[in-house]
Amino acid sequence: MGAITRALGNSLTTGGVVKSTAINNTSVSGITSLPGAVTGLGSLVLIKEITASSSASIEFINGTNGVVLDSTYDNYIFKFIDIDAVTDNNRLEFNFSIDGGSNYNVTKTTTFVETYHNEADTDTILQYNAGGDLAQSTAFQRLMGNVGNGSDESYSGTLQIFNPSSSTFVKHFIADGNSYHGADYSARWLIAGYGNTTSAVNAIKFQMASGNFDGIIKLYGVKKS
């Protein structure tokens, strides 16, 4: 045992990191598999992908067209890929439903932080935008400030929703995304808040503030650990 301990100690730096010289074909040749816990935690499961093509809106409704938005997962993530507004300087927004998409009007309280940097490198900003948040409002929550409608302008980001099927807690969410602003800025948007309801959220709708949009929205469930 003493020899094994000394050999292991000689393979570590004083900070406890394995030395590069300790890793070679011989040292790893006996490894045939890794424990499942190493690869299984936090895995994403693609539930549904919808492509918008000059669409007025996109809805994800639990139990419809293969959509799962219930207690199967505690944590859901939407990914937005190159959302392109048909109308210039527009914004993507969303709302929750607790009645299967009949109404999108869940009361929300939110925060909205934004950062900008223009291509000319003459303007930068980091600020809280009170015009982007909601205070006990049933209105749609914006996910960005504005995005241009040029051929190379778009928005990409994520929206994470926690435990939407809970009958005890409000429905927390966090959004993070970046857009090519219509005024030639890189603009990042950080939004968080909660749907102030203890009813299960079972549908979510995405739309532009006005006009239609193109792009891809993917819904993932996060495997329970």
C-alpha positions in Angstrom: 0.0 0.0 0.0 2.8 2.3 0.9 4.4 1.9 -2.6 1.1 2.6 -4.3 0.6 5.7 -2.3 4.1 7.0 -3.1 3.6 6.2 -6.8 0.4 8.2 -6.9 2.0 11.1 -5.0 4.8 11.2 -7.5 2.3 11.7 -10.3 0.7 14.8 -8.8 1.8 18.4 -8.6 1.8 20.2 -5.3 -1.6 21.5 -6.2 -3.1 18.1 -6.6 -3.2 18.1 -10.4 -2.1 15.0 -12.4 1.2 15.6 -14.1 1.2 15.3 -17.9 4.1 12.8 -17.7 1.8 10.5 -15.7 -0.6 10.1 -18.6 0.6 7.8 -21.3 -0.6 4.7 -23.3 0.2 2.4 -20.5 -1.6 4.4 -17.8 -4.8 4.6 -19.7 -4.8 1.3 -21.6 -6.6 -0.5 -18.9 -9.6 1.9 -18.9 -12.5 0.2 -20.7 -15.4 2.4 -19.5 -16.3 5.4 -17.3 -19.0 5.4 -14.6 -22.5 6.4 -16.0 -22.7 9.2 -13.5 -19.9 11.0 -15.3 -21.8 11.2 -18.6 -25.5 11.1 -17.5 -25.9 14.2 -15.4 -27.4 17.2 -17.0 -27.9 15.5 -20.4 -30.2 17.4 -22.8 -33.0 15.5 -24.6 -34.3 17.2 -27.8 -38.1 17.2 -27.5 -39.2 19.3 -30.5 -37.7 21.5 -33.2 -39.8 24.0 -35.1 -38.6 26.1 -38.0 -40.3 29.5 -38.5 -40.7 30.7 -42.1 -42.2 34.1 -42.2 -44.3 32.9 -39.2 -46.5 35.1 -37.0 -45.8 32.9 -34.0 -44.7 29.5 -32.8 -46.4 27.6 -30.0 -45.1 24.7 -27.9 -48.2 23.0 -26.3 -47.8 20.0 -24.0 -49.2 16.9 -25.6 -49.5 18.4 -29.1 -47.3 17.4 -32.0 -44.8 15.5 -29.8 -44.3 18.4 -27.4 -43.6 17.5 -23.7 -43.9 20.3 -21.2 -44.9 18.6 -18.0 -43.4 16.8 -14.9 -41.3 14.5 -17.2 -38.5 17.1 -16.7 -37.9 19.6 -13.9 -36.0 21.9 -16.2 -36.6 22.9 -19.9 -34.4 24.8 -22.3 -35.4 26.6 -25.5 -32.7 27.4 -28.0 -33.2 30.1 -30.5 -31.0 29.8 -33.7 -30.8 32.8 -36.0 -34.1 34.4 -35.4 -34.5 36.8 -38.2 -37.2 39.5 -38.1 -39.1 40.3 -41.3 -39.6 43.9 -39.9 -36.5 45.8 -39.1 -35.6 46.7 -35.5 -38.0 44.2 -34.0 -37.9 41.9 -31.0 -38.8 38.4 -30.0 -41.1 37.9 -27.0 -42.9 35.1 -25.2 -45.8 34.3 -22.8 -47.0 31.3 -20.8 -50.3 29.5 -20.8 -51.9 27.4 -18.0 -54.8 26.3 -20.1 -53.2 24.4 -23.0 -52.7 27.5 -25.2 -56.2 28.9 -25.1 -54.8 32.0 -23.4 -51.3 33.4 -23.0 -51.6 35.7 -20.1 -49.7 34.5 -17.1 -48.8 37.3 -14.7 -45.0 37.9 -14.6 -42.4 40.0 -12.7 -39.1 40.3 -14.5 -35.7 42.0 -14.9 -33.9 43.2 -18.0 -30.2 43.9 -18.4 -28.5 44.9 -21.7 -25.0 45.4 -23.1 -24.0 47.0 -26.4 -20.9 47.5 -28.5 -21.0 49.0 -32.0 -18.9 47.9 -35.0 -17.3 51.3 -35.2 -15.9 50.8 -31.6 -17.2 54.2 -30.6 -20.1 53.2 -28.2 -20.4 50.7 -25.4 -23.0 50.4 -22.6 -24.0 48.1 -19.7 -27.3 49.1 -18.2 -30.6 48.0 -16.6 -33.5 48.7 -19.0 -36.7 49.4 -17.1 -38.5 49.5 -20.4 -37.9 45.8 -20.9 -39.1 44.5 -17.6 -42.5 43.6 -16.3 -44.1 44.1 -12.9 -47.1 41.9 -12.3 -48.1 42.1 -15.9 -49.8 39.6 -18.2 -48.1 41.1 -21.3 -45.6 39.2 -23.4 -42.0 39.4 -22.1 -39.4 40.6 -24.6 -36.3 38.5 -25.0 -34.2 41.2 -26.6 -34.2 44.9 -27.5 -34.1 44.9 -31.2 -32.7 42.9 -34.1 -32.2 44.0 -37.7 -33.8 42.4 -40.7 -30.7 42.4 -42.9 -29.7 39.2 -44.7 -27.0 38.6 -42.1 -28.7 40.0 -39.0 -30.3 37.7 -36.4 -30.8 36.8 -32.7 -29.6 33.6 -31.0 -30.0 32.6 -27.4 -31.6 30.4 -24.8 -34.6 30.5 -22.4 -34.5 28.2 -19.4 -37.7 27.4 -17.4 -37.6 25.6 -14.1 -40.3 23.2 -12.9 -43.2 24.5 -15.0 -45.5 21.8 -13.8 -45.2 22.6 -10.1 -48.5 23.2 -8.2 -46.6 24.8 -5.3 -44.0 27.3 -6.7 -44.0 30.2 -9.1 -42.3 29.5 -12.5 -38.8 30.9 -12.6 -37.0 31.5 -15.9 -33.7 32.9 -17.2 -32.9 34.0 -20.7 -29.6 35.0 -22.3 -29.1 35.9 -26.0 -27.2 38.1 -28.5 -28.5 39.9 -31.5 -27.1 41.8 -34.5 -28.9 45.1 -33.7 -30.3 47.1 -36.6 -27.9 49.9 -35.9 -24.9 47.6 -36.3 -24.3 46.7 -32.7 -23.6 43.5 -31.0 -26.2 43.5 -28.2 -26.5 41.0 -25.4 -29.7 40.6 -23.4 -30.1 39.1 -19.9 -33.6 38.5 -18.7 -34.9 36.7 -15.6 -38.1 36.6 -13.7 -41.0 34.4 -12.8 -44.5 33.6 -13.9 -46.5 34.4 -10.7 -48.7 31.3 -10.8 -48.8 28.0 -8.9 -50.8 26.4 -11.7 -48.9 24.2 -14.2 -47.5 26.0 -17.2 -48.3 23.7 -20.1 -47.8 25.9 -23.2 -45.5 28.7 -24.4 -45.9 31.1 -27.3 -43.1 33.0 -29.2 -43.8 35.9 -31.5 -42.3 39.2 -32.7 -43.6 42.4 -31.3 -44.9 43.0 -34.8 -44.6 41.2 -38.1 -43.3 37.8 -38.8 -40.0 36.0 -38.4 -37.7 33.2 -39.6 -35.5 30.9 -37.6 -35.3 27.7 -35.6 -36.5 27.1 -32.0 -35.6 23.9 -30.2 -37.1 22.6 -27.0 -35.0 20.4 -24.7 -35.7 18.6 -21.5 -32.9 18.2 -18.9 -32.6 14.7 -17.6 -33.3 14.5 -13.9 -30.1 13.7 -11.9 
